């Protein structure tokens, strides 16, 4: 099963990365203007829309749930990149550098997923997609609380780990939804 998970994971990330790079070529790195709290709010909006669509079963905008999970994955990558950039880093970053950072963050997050899958035995495969959505929303609320506390925590993991978990839950949801 692990080899299958790796292939499925890579296929989902490829779709997300391809879209991300195309948008970077279209828009540059305009997302560099976003503060961490704004990125968190963008992820919240996407996760909340998924939950609303899951509950109502109808989209009036035309974009499906899968596109929102893709957006969450890409915003999580953006968040992790932004966390490591200095405040005085340039607003425009070459596509090649962004692609390398994207790959680095995706690789780190995949490695975390495999470590957790080892311990949890791929329990996500028996979960409902709606539960993955709820877990993403819970992680967002955790990140918002950490941000409101100026990054100070007493016993919890930091924001990067939460972004990685949200990314992985989104990949799991897309695998379960059949994104290839």
C-alpha positions in Angstrom: 0.0 0.0 0.0 2.9 2.4 0.8 4.1 2.5 -2.8 0.6 3.2 -4.0 0.3 6.0 -1.5 3.5 7.5 -2.8 2.4 7.4 -6.4 -1.0 8.8 -5.6 0.5 11.6 -3.5 3.0 12.5 -6.2 0.2 12.6 -8.8 -1.8 15.0 -6.7 1.2 17.2 -6.0 2.0 17.3 -9.7 -1.4 18.7 -10.6 -1.1 21.3 -7.8 2.5 22.2 -8.7 1.6 22.5 -12.4 -1.2 25.0 -11.7 1.0 26.9 -9.2 3.8 27.3 -11.7 1.4 28.4 -14.4 -0.1 31.0 -12.1 3.3 32.2 -11.1 4.2 32.7 -14.7 0.9 34.6 -15.2 1.0 36.7 -12.0 4.5 36.6 -10.7 4.9 36.3 -7.0 2.1 38.8 -6.1 1.3 36.5 -3.1 4.5 37.8 -1.4 2.4 40.8 -0.3 0.3 38.5 1.9 1.0 38.6 5.7 0.9 35.2 7.4 -2.6 35.9 8.8 -3.9 36.7 5.3 -2.6 33.4 4.0 -4.3 31.6 6.9 -7.5 33.4 6.1 -7.3 32.4 2.5 -7.0 28.7 3.5 -9.9 29.2 5.9 -12.1 30.6 3.1 -11.3 27.6 0.9 -11.9 25.1 3.7 -15.1 26.8 4.7 -16.4 26.7 1.1 -15.6 23.0 0.9 -17.6 22.4 4.1 -20.5 24.5 2.8 -20.5 22.6 -0.5 -20.4 19.3 1.4 -23.4 20.3 3.4 -25.4 21.9 0.7 -24.4 19.7 -2.2 -24.6 22.4 -4.8 -22.1 25.0 -6.1 -23.5 28.2 -7.6 -20.0 29.4 -8.6 -19.0 26.4 -10.7 -15.7 25.5 -9.1 -15.8 22.1 -7.4 -14.4 20.9 -4.1 -11.3 19.5 -5.7 -10.2 22.9 -6.9 -10.5 24.2 -3.4 -8.4 21.4 -2.0 -5.8 22.3 -4.7 -5.9 25.9 -3.5 -5.4 24.8 0.1 -2.3 22.8 -0.9 -0.8 25.7 -2.8 -1.6 28.3 -0.1 0.1 25.9 2.4 3.2 25.8 0.2 3.1 29.6 0.0 2.8 29.9 3.8 5.8 27.6 4.3 7.9 29.6 1.8 6.8 32.9 3.4 7.7 31.6 6.9 11.3 31.2 5.8 11.8 34.3 3.8 13.4 37.4 5.4 11.2 40.5 5.6 13.5 42.3 3.1 13.3 39.4 0.6 12.3 40.7 -2.9 8.7 40.7 -3.8 9.4 39.2 -7.2 11.2 35.9 -7.2 12.2 34.0 -10.3 9.9 31.1 -11.3 12.8 28.6 -11.2 13.5 29.5 -7.5 9.8 29.3 -6.6 9.6 25.8 -8.3 12.6 24.6 -6.3 11.1 25.9 -3.1 7.8 24.3 -4.0 9.5 21.0 -4.5 11.4 21.3 -1.3 8.3 22.0 0.8 6.3 19.2 -0.9 9.1 16.7 -0.3 9.4 17.7 3.4 5.6 17.4 3.8 5.5 14.0 2.0 8.2 12.7 4.3 6.2 13.9 7.4 3.1 12.1 5.9 5.0 8.8 5.6 6.3 9.1 9.2 2.7 9.7 10.4 1.3 7.0 8.1 3.8 4.5 9.7 2.4 5.4 13.2 -1.3 5.6 12.2 -1.4 2.8 9.6 -3.0 4.9 6.9 -6.1 5.5 8.9 -7.0 8.3 6.5 -8.1 5.8 3.9 -11.0 4.8 6.2 -12.0 8.4 6.9 -14.7 10.4 5.2 -13.6 13.4 3.1 -15.8 15.6 5.3 -13.8 14.6 8.3 -10.6 15.6 6.5 -12.3 19.0 5.8 -13.1 19.3 9.5 -9.5 18.5 10.5 -8.3 21.2 8.1 -10.7 23.7 9.7 -9.5 22.7 13.2 -5.8 23.2 12.1 -6.7 26.6 10.7 -8.2 27.6 14.0 -5.1 26.5 15.7 -2.9 28.5 13.4 -5.1 31.6 13.9 -4.7 31.2 17.7 -0.9 30.9 17.4 -0.9 34.0 15.1 -3.0 35.9 17.6 -0.5 34.9 20.3 2.3 36.3 18.2 3.7 32.8 17.6 4.1 31.9 21.2 3.1 28.4 22.2 3.5 26.5 25.5 3.2 22.9 24.4 2.1 22.7 20.8 3.8 22.4 17.4 4.3 25.5 15.4 2.5 26.9 12.5 4.6 25.1 9.9 3.6 21.7 11.2 -0.1 22.7 11.0 0.4 23.9 7.4 2.0 20.5 6.6 -0.9 18.7 8.2 -3.5 20.7 6.2 -1.6 20.1 3.0 -1.5 16.3 3.7 -5.2 16.2 4.6 -5.9 18.0 1.3 -3.8 15.5 -0.6 -5.7 12.6 1.1 -9.0 14.2 0.2 -8.0 14.6 -3.4 -6.8 11.0 -3.5 -10.2 9.9 -2.1 -12.0 12.1 -4.6 -10.1 10.4 -7.4 -7.9 13.3 -8.6 -5.2 12.0 -10.9 
